[in-house]
Amino acid sequence: MKSVQTSRLGSLGAEERPGLSGERLRRRRQWKQNVPLLLMFLPGVLFYVIFKYVPMGGLVIAFKDYNFADGVFGSPWVGWANFELLFSQAQTLNIIRNTLLLSLLSLVVGFPVPIVLAILLNEARRMWFKRIVQTLVYLPHFLSWVIVGGIVLSLFSLESGSINRWITSLAGEPYPFLYEPVSWIAVFIGSGIWKEMGFSAIIYLAALTTIDPHLYESAAMDGAGKLRQIWHITLPGISSTVILLLILGVGKIMEVGFDQVWVLQNEAVSSVSGVISTYIYTFGIQRGQFSVTTAMGLFDSLVGFILVLTANSIARRFNQGLW
């Protein structure tokens, strides 16, 4: 008799067995439903584990006198000696200052531009005009800095630049845009904004589609003009996206793109164009100072991490924090 009951229980499905609780069944169903999503998520996880987290183990050479013969684990420990050597050099402080200066200017000047561009595109009523402008402002993002650098040089070159030819025909003397620190910084910031503003505006355009159009109709019936609608409806509607991208931008404040600086820099502006990324390439790759440049990279990442935490804590006070 007992064997008959056992065989009957075995023939029942897992969801019909009396020993399984409702919560367990619910979790099992949820797991089965999420399996396709987890499989889609797996390549992303593997990418970050292999190319982002595993290489972090190499940071240990910042505390070692690394050499190829002994390898990462066999090289002798030197404690904080690499950091002391790094920050005892005047050149290091100059590089950190240049990195902060270029990053802050890029953030302060360049951050509002995609927002303004997205709002202007959103207000455009002619679809053909909107699509043409979108295509034109998106295109620079897909160009490499080698091509963009060539365009910048053809515009601002002292001898053959189009702008200097125009200035020469009017004033008689060309202006060395790429050889004066102030004008070089302006060209650097402007070229970066021109290259990325269209692509960054895509995120804000997507956020603008979530705003209820009836809010604009109600505001127009109450007599609100375009500027008041933008101020009271559009900007609050995309505020969470703005805060999110601002926090991410603050986290990258110690990162100045290597390609852009490397293409545009020259000896005349080396006092303002030397940044952390070019320092790591020059001393780490070309001169083999792996431990010192790894210490610089670790310092860079630590400052970025602290800035992200600070920006998020400030955003949380306005109920806009990420976590």
N, C-alpha and C positions, 0 to 999 in steps of 0.2 A: 504493500500500500504506500509506504514511504517513498519507494523508488518511483511510483507513478506520479506522486506529487512533485518530486524533484524534476522529472522529465517535463511536466507541465510548466513549471517555473522557468526551466531552461528554454522552452519554446516561446515564452513571452518576450516582447521587445524590451529594451532597456528602460524606456519611459513608462512601461507597465509594471515593472517589478516593484513590489511593495516596499523594499528596503530603501529606495532612492527618494530623497526629499524633493520638494518642489523647487527649492533654491538650487539644488544640484542640477536638476533637469533644465532649469532656466539658463544656468551658466553653460551647460553643454550645448544647448540650442544656439546661444549667443556665440560660442566659440566656432561652431560649424558655419554660422552666417558670416563670421569675420575672417574665415580662412582665406578667401580670395584677396581681401584687403591686406592681410598680413603678408601674403606671398608677394603682392605688389610693393609692399613696404620694405621687403627683405633686401633688394638690391641697394636701396638708399642706405640702409643700416650697414651693409657690408662695405659700401664705399667710404662711409665716415670712419668705420672701425679700421679699415686697411690703410686709408690715405690720410686720416686726420688724427686718430687716437694712437695707433701703433707708432707713428713717427715721433710722438711726444716723448717716447723713451730716450730718444737721442738728446733731449735737453740735459741729460746727466753730464754730457761733456762740458757744459758750462762750469762745472765744478771740478774738472780734470784738466791735466796737461795732455791733451789728446795727441796721439800720433798713430800713423797707419800700422806700424809694426805691432803695437800692443792692442790696438783695437779699442772699441768703446769700453769694454769691461776690464781690459788689462792696463789701460793708461793710469798713471798715478793721480791720486786725489790731490787737489791744491786748495780746497775750501773756497773762500771768497776772493782768492787772488785775482782771478780774471775780472771780477767786478771792480776791484780796487784799481787794477790797471786801466780798465775802461774809463772810469770816472775821474781818474787823475790826469787824463789828457784833455787839453783845451779843445781839441777838435771834436771830441765826443759831445761836449756841451753845445758846441756850435751846430752840430748835426741834429741834436734833439730840438734845439731852438728852431732850426729851419723846418723840421718835420711838423712841429706844433704850429708854426706860423702858416705854412702852406695848407695844412689840414683845417685849421680854424677858419682861414679865409675861404677855403673851398666850401666848408659847411655853412658859414654865415651868409656868404654871397650866393652860393649855388643851391642851397636847400630850398629857398622859396620859389625858385624859377620853375621847376616842374609843376608846383601847385598852381602858380599863375597860368602856366601854359594849359594845364588840364581844365581849369575854370574857363579860360577863353575858348578852348575847343568845345567845351560843353555848351557854351552859349551860342556857338555858331549854328545857324539854322539851315544853311545851304550844305547839303551832304557832300556834294562834289568838292566844294571848297574845303570842308573838314577833312575829307579823305586825302586830298592833295597835300594839305599842311601836315597831317599826321605822317604820311609817307616821307615827306621831306625831312621832318625832324627825327624820325626813327632811324633813317639811313646811317647817320654818322656812328651810331652805336656798333654797327656791324663792320666798321672799318678798323683795321689795326692801327696802333699808334705810329707805326712806320709811315702809313699813308697819311694819317692826320698830321704827323710832323712834317711831311713833305708839303702838304697844303699850307701849314703855318709858315714854313720857310719861304714858300713862293709868295706869300702875302707880305711878310714882315722882314725879309732879307734886306740887308743894308745896300747891297749893290744892285740886285735884280728884283727886289720885292715890288709887287704891284702898288702897294700903299706908298712906299718910298718914292717910286717914280712919280706918283701923283703929287706927293709933298715937294719933290724936287722941282716939278714944273711950276708950282705955286710959290714956294719959299726959297728955292735955290739950293738948300742943304738937306740931305736925308737925315732921318733920326734913327739912331741905333736901338731899335726896339728890343732886339735879342741880346744886346750887350750892356744894357743898363739894368741894375738890380730891380728897380721899381717897375719899369716897363716889362721886364722879363716875368716878374710875378703876375702882372696884369695879363700878359699873354698866356701864361701857364693856367691861371684860374679861368680865363675866358675860353680857352680851347677845351678844358675839361668840362665846363658847363655845356658848351656847344655839342660836344660828343655824346653826353649822357642825358641831357634834359628830356629828349623825346621819349627815350625808353623808360625813364623814371616816371614820366607822366602817365604811362599806361596804368600803373597801380592806382593813381588818383582817379583816373577816368573810370576804372572798375568800381571804386568806392562811390563815385558820384551816381552810378546807376542804381544804387540802393536807396537813394533819397526819393521819397514819395512825391510824384509830380503835383499832386493836389495841394501840397504845401505852398508851391510857387503860385498856383492859381488863387489860393486863398489870400496869400500876401499881395498879389496884384490887385485883387478886388478891394483890399484894404488900403490901396494907394501906395504900396511899397515899390520903389524903383528897383532897378537892377542891382545897384550897389547895396541897398538894404537887404535885398533877397540873398545876395552872396554872403553878406556879413552875418545875417540871422538864420539862414537856412543851409547854405552850401558849406560854409566853413565848420559850423557845428556838426554837420552830417559826416564830414570826413575827418573830424578831429582825432578819432581813435587811430585811423590810418596814419595821420601826420605824426602823432606821438610815437607810434610803433617804428616808423622809418627814422624818426629823429633819434630814438634810443639806439637803433642799429648804426646810424651815422656817427653818434658819439662814441660808440664802441670801436669804430675804425679810425678814430681821430689820430692815432699814432701810425696809421698806414697811409703812406703816400705811394701811389702806383710807381713801380720801378720803370715800366716802359715809357711812361710819359716824361719822367725826369730825364731818363737816359737819352731819349731822342732829342729833347729840346735844350739840354744843358750845353754849356761851353765854358772855356777857361775864364772868360771875362766875368761870369756870374757864378763862379764856383763858391763864393762866400754865402750865397743864398740857395744854391741848387743842390748842395750836398745834404742828403737825407738818409734815414736809417737803411732803407732798402738798397740804395747805391753803396752805402758804407759796407753792408754785409756782403754784397757782391764783390766789391773791390778788395776788401781785406780777407773775407772768408774764402772766396773761390779763387781769386787771382793770386793772393799772397799766402794762402794756406793757414790763416789764423782762425781755425775752426772754433776753438774754445772761446776766444774773445767775442767773436761775432755771434756765437750761440748765446753767450751771456747778454749781448745786446738784444737779440731776438726775444729772450726770456723776459727781459725788462720791458720791452715793447708790449708783449702780450699781457704782462701783469698790469701795466698801466691801463691798457684797453679794458681788461676785466674790471678793474676798479671803477673806471668811467661808466661802464654799462650798469654796474650796481648802483652808482650814484644817480645816474639819469633815471633809472627805474624807480628808485626810492623817491625822487622828486615827483615823478609822474604819478606814483601811488597816492601822493597827497592830494592830487586832483582826480583821483579815482580812474586813472588811465594807465596804471602799471601793467606790465606784462605778466607778472607773477606776484 
